[in-house]
Amino acid sequence: MSIQPDTSAQVGTTGLVVLAVDDEMAGLDEMKFLLGNNPRVGRVLTAFDAAEALRLLRSDDQLRSRDGEDSVVDAVFADVSMPGLSGMELARVLNAFKQPPSLVFITGHEENALEAFEVGALDYIMKPADADRVDRALRNIERSKAERAAGGRADATAAELPAAADEDEVIPVELAGTTKMVSRKTVRWVEAQGDYARLHTTDGGSHLVRIPLAQLEERWADANFIRIHRSYLVSMTLVTELRMSSSGYSVLLGGGEPKELPVSRRHTRELKDRLVRAPRQGWGSQG
């Protein structure tokens, strides 16, 4: 079946161009309705499986690579379970694109949430979805598109994107056969454990996730998280003290039981610079 624009869901010539992919007509109709009625969306395209979606997306990527123009398709909203290529397999193919569109899974399979983020999904929405949840995903897509247009540096687009640091993210954590969604705003610090990372949260708990610390460092840079040591990433908003001793620097974290963590020499200067630039300059200049 050919991919074609859904004219009933087309709301104008501006706004995001979104490709909806689902092998079930009911699911595809629901996506078209939610996306087509959102003012952030200018056009909705549809495909009944991943193979058809890739035909459009590959030609789109080749055109953009040749002409240096923006992509026709800004984002893909896809189901996980589809015949032939699954949604996860589609995501892996998109990762090979020179400039892949943002990917959002909208599905009834919560057990795939962790894998979805590992393959680069921007968001993971559980069915039945509602307009507010879809709008939140679309806001993230707009922000991601603006950052890419500015060279991918959030600090270069801070004036245009004042709400970026306020956006929250949830991290899927598997616990005893269930998936718990942990809010990034509850994370005090992250500890490297090989190819995994352990999230330490404000409620005193900790959660092991299959995401390398370096990946979280890059992903959460805009959310005011900073690397202070090869083993630690901390929330700048929870740093209450910068301490110096004969053995070097350390930070004290609030947001729960006080926690002191070491700062390595290579990260000291950047940490000091960030503290001085932070809104709480009163104590930052005293370190």
C-alpha positions as CSV (number, residue, x, y, z in Angstrom):
1,M,0.0,0.0,0.0
2,S,1.4,3.4,-0.9
3,I,2.1,6.1,1.6
4,Q,0.1,9.2,1.1
5,P,-0.9,12.3,3.1
6,D,-4.0,12.0,5.1
7,T,-5.8,15.1,3.8
8,S,-8.5,14.9,6.5
9,A,-5.8,15.3,9.1
10,Q,-3.9,18.1,7.3
11,V,-4.2,21.3,9.2
12,G,-2.0,23.7,7.2
13,T,1.3,24.2,5.3
14,T,3.3,25.1,8.4
15,G,4.0,23.0,11.5
16,L,5.5,19.5,11.9
17,V,5.2,16.8,9.3
18,V,4.5,13.6,11.1
19,L,4.4,10.0,9.7
20,A,2.0,7.7,11.6
21,V,2.8,4.0,11.2
22,D,0.4,1.2,12.5
23,D,-0.7,-2.0,10.8
24,E,-4.1,-1.8,12.5
25,M,-6.7,0.6,11.0
26,A,-8.1,1.5,14.4
27,G,-4.7,2.4,15.8
28,L,-3.8,4.4,12.7
29,D,-7.1,6.3,12.8
30,E,-6.5,7.2,16.4
31,M,-3.0,8.5,15.6
32,K,-4.4,10.5,12.7
33,F,-7.0,12.0,14.9
34,L,-4.7,13.0,17.8
35,L,-2.0,14.3,15.5
36,G,-4.2,16.0,13.0
37,N,-6.1,17.9,15.7
38,N,-2.9,19.3,17.3
39,P,-2.0,22.8,16.2
40,R,1.7,21.9,16.2
41,V,1.2,19.5,13.3
42,G,0.9,20.8,9.8
43,R,0.6,17.5,7.9
44,V,0.0,13.8,8.8
45,L,1.3,11.0,6.5
46,T,0.3,7.4,7.1
47,A,1.8,4.0,6.5
48,F,0.4,0.5,7.3
49,D,3.8,-1.1,8.0
50,A,7.4,-0.2,8.6
51,A,8.5,-1.2,5.1
52,E,6.2,1.3,3.5
53,A,7.3,3.9,6.0
54,L,11.0,3.3,5.1
55,R,10.3,3.9,1.4
56,L,9.2,7.4,2.1
57,L,11.8,8.1,4.8
58,R,14.7,6.8,2.7
59,S,13.8,9.0,-0.2
60,D,13.4,11.9,2.2
61,D,16.8,11.3,3.8
62,Q,18.5,11.1,0.4
63,L,16.9,14.3,-0.8
64,R,17.9,16.2,2.4
65,S,21.5,14.8,2.2
66,R,21.9,15.9,-1.4
67,D,20.3,19.4,-1.2
68,G,21.1,20.2,2.5
69,E,17.5,21.1,3.1
70,D,15.3,20.3,6.0
71,S,13.6,17.0,6.1
72,V,10.1,16.7,4.8
73,V,9.2,14.3,7.7
74,D,10.0,15.7,11.2
75,A,8.8,12.8,13.2
76,V,7.6,9.2,13.1
77,F,4.9,7.9,15.5
78,A,4.9,4.1,15.3
79,D,3.5,1.1,16.9
80,V,5.9,-1.5,18.3
81,S,4.3,-4.7,17.2
82,M,3.8,-4.9,13.4
83,P,4.2,-7.7,10.8
84,G,7.5,-7.8,8.9
85,L,9.7,-5.1,10.4
86,S,8.7,-4.3,13.9
87,G,8.8,-0.8,15.4
88,M,12.1,-1.6,17.1
89,E,13.7,-2.8,13.9
90,L,12.4,0.3,12.2
91,A,14.1,2.4,14.9
92,R,17.5,0.6,14.2
93,V,17.2,1.4,10.5
94,L,16.4,5.0,11.2
95,N,19.6,5.3,13.4
96,A,21.6,4.7,10.2
97,F,20.1,7.7,8.5
98,K,22.3,10.8,8.2
99,Q,19.6,12.9,9.8
100,P,16.9,10.6,11.2
101,P,13.5,12.0,12.1
102,S,12.4,12.0,15.8
103,L,10.8,8.7,16.8
104,V,7.9,8.3,19.2
105,F,6.4,4.9,20.0
106,I,2.7,4.8,20.7
107,T,1.8,1.3,21.7
108,G,0.0,-1.0,24.1
109,H,3.2,-2.9,25.0
110,E,4.8,-1.4,28.1
111,E,7.4,-4.2,28.3
112,N,9.3,-2.6,25.4
113,A,9.8,0.8,27.0
114,L,13.4,0.3,28.1
115,E,14.5,-1.1,24.7
116,A,12.7,1.9,23.0
117,F,14.9,4.4,24.7
118,E,18.0,2.3,24.0
119,V,17.3,2.5,20.3
120,G,16.9,6.2,20.4
121,A,13.2,6.9,20.7
122,L,12.3,10.4,21.9
123,D,9.2,9.3,23.7
124,Y,7.1,6.2,24.5
125,I,3.4,6.7,24.8
126,M,1.1,4.0,26.2
127,K,-2.3,3.3,24.5
128,P,-4.9,4.6,24.9
129,A,-3.2,7.9,24.3
130,D,-4.8,11.3,25.0
131,A,-4.3,14.7,23.4
132,D,-2.3,16.1,26.3
133,R,0.2,13.2,26.2
134,V,0.7,13.5,22.5
135,D,1.1,17.3,22.8
136,R,3.9,16.8,25.3
137,A,5.7,14.5,22.8
138,L,5.2,17.0,20.0
139,R,6.7,19.8,22.2
140,N,9.8,17.6,22.6
141,I,10.0,17.1,18.9
142,E,9.8,20.8,18.2
143,R,12.6,21.4,20.7
144,S,14.7,18.7,19.2
145,K,14.2,20.1,15.7
146,A,15.1,23.7,16.8
147,E,18.3,22.4,18.5
148,R,19.3,20.5,15.4
149,A,18.7,23.6,13.3
150,A,21.1,25.6,15.6
151,G,23.8,23.0,15.3
152,G,22.6,20.7,18.1
153,R,23.9,23.0,20.9
154,A,21.2,23.9,23.4
155,D,23.1,26.8,24.8
156,A,23.1,28.4,21.3
157,T,19.3,28.2,21.3
158,A,18.6,29.1,25.0
159,A,17.0,32.4,24.1
160,E,14.6,30.7,21.7
161,L,13.9,27.7,24.0
162,P,13.4,29.0,27.5
163,A,11.3,26.1,28.6
164,A,13.7,23.3,27.6
165,A,15.3,22.8,31.0
166,D,11.8,22.7,32.6
167,E,10.7,19.8,30.5
168,D,10.8,16.5,32.4
169,E,11.7,13.1,31.1
170,V,10.7,9.7,32.4
171,I,13.1,6.7,32.5
172,P,11.7,3.2,32.2
173,V,13.1,0.9,34.9
174,E,12.4,-2.8,35.1
175,L,11.5,-4.1,38.5
176,A,10.5,-7.7,39.2
177,G,8.8,-8.1,35.8
178,T,7.1,-4.6,35.8
179,T,8.3,-1.4,34.3
180,K,8.4,1.6,36.6
181,M,8.7,5.1,35.1
182,V,11.1,7.3,37.1
183,S,11.0,11.0,36.7
184,R,14.3,12.7,35.9
185,K,13.4,15.5,38.3
186,T,13.6,13.0,41.1
187,V,17.2,11.9,40.3
188,R,19.9,13.4,42.6
189,W,22.9,11.7,41.1
190,V,23.8,8.9,38.6
191,E,26.5,6.4,39.3
192,A,28.3,4.5,36.5
193,Q,28.3,0.7,36.8
194,G,30.0,-0.7,33.7
195,D,27.6,-0.4,30.7
196,Y,24.8,0.4,33.1
197,A,23.9,3.4,35.3
198,R,22.4,3.6,38.7
199,L,19.9,6.4,39.3
200,H,19.8,7.6,42.9
201,T,16.5,9.4,43.6
202,T,15.1,11.9,46.2
203,D,13.1,9.2,47.9
204,G,16.3,7.3,48.9
205,G,15.9,4.6,46.3
206,S,18.2,3.6,43.4
207,H,17.4,2.0,40.1
208,L,19.7,0.3,37.6
209,V,19.2,1.2,34.0
210,R,20.8,-0.2,30.9
211,I,22.1,3.2,29.7
212,P,25.8,4.2,29.8
213,L,26.7,7.2,32.0
214,A,28.2,9.0,29.0
215,Q,24.9,8.7,27.1
216,L,22.9,10.2,30.0
217,E,25.5,13.0,30.4
218,E,24.9,14.1,26.8
219,R,21.1,13.5,27.0
220,W,20.6,15.4,30.2
221,A,23.1,18.3,29.7
222,D,20.2,20.7,29.0
223,A,18.4,19.6,32.2
224,N,21.3,20.9,34.4
225,F,23.1,17.6,35.0
226,I,26.9,17.8,35.0
227,R,29.6,15.2,35.1
228,I,31.9,15.6,38.1
229,H,33.8,12.4,38.0
230,R,34.2,9.4,35.6
231,S,31.7,7.6,37.9
232,Y,29.2,10.4,38.8
233,L,26.7,12.7,37.1
234,V,24.9,15.1,39.4
235,S,21.9,17.4,39.4
236,M,23.3,21.0,39.6
237,T,20.1,22.2,41.2
238,L,20.7,19.9,44.2
239,V,24.4,20.9,44.8
240,T,24.4,22.7,48.1
241,E,28.2,22.9,48.8
242,L,31.5,22.7,47.0
243,R,34.1,21.6,49.4
244,M,37.9,21.6,49.2
245,S,40.2,19.4,51.2
246,S,43.8,18.1,51.0
247,S,42.5,15.3,48.8
248,G,40.7,17.6,46.4
249,Y,37.2,18.9,45.8
250,S,33.8,17.3,46.5
251,V,30.2,18.3,46.3
252,L,27.4,18.0,48.9
253,L,24.0,17.2,47.5
254,G,20.6,18.0,49.0
255,G,17.2,16.7,48.0
256,G,17.3,14.0,50.7
257,E,19.9,12.6,53.0
258,P,23.0,14.8,52.4
259,K,25.4,13.0,50.1
260,E,29.1,13.9,49.5
261,L,30.6,12.9,46.1
262,P,34.2,13.4,44.9
263,V,35.0,15.8,42.0
264,S,37.9,14.7,39.8
265,R,40.6,17.2,38.8
266,R,39.6,17.2,35.1
267,H,36.0,18.2,35.9
268,T,36.8,20.8,38.6
269,R,37.1,23.8,36.4
270,E,33.9,23.1,34.4
271,L,32.0,22.6,37.7
272,K,33.3,25.9,39.1
273,D,32.4,27.7,35.9
274,R,28.9,26.3,35.9
275,L,28.4,27.2,39.6
276,V,29.4,30.8,39.0
277,R,27.1,31.0,36.0
278,A,24.2,29.4,37.9
279,P,21.4,31.7,39.3
280,R,22.6,30.9,42.8
281,Q,25.8,33.0,42.5
282,G,25.8,34.1,46.1
283,W,27.6,31.0,47.4
284,G,29.1,29.9,44.1
285,S,31.6,32.8,44.2
286,Q,32.7,31.8,47.7
287,G,34.2,28.4,46.8
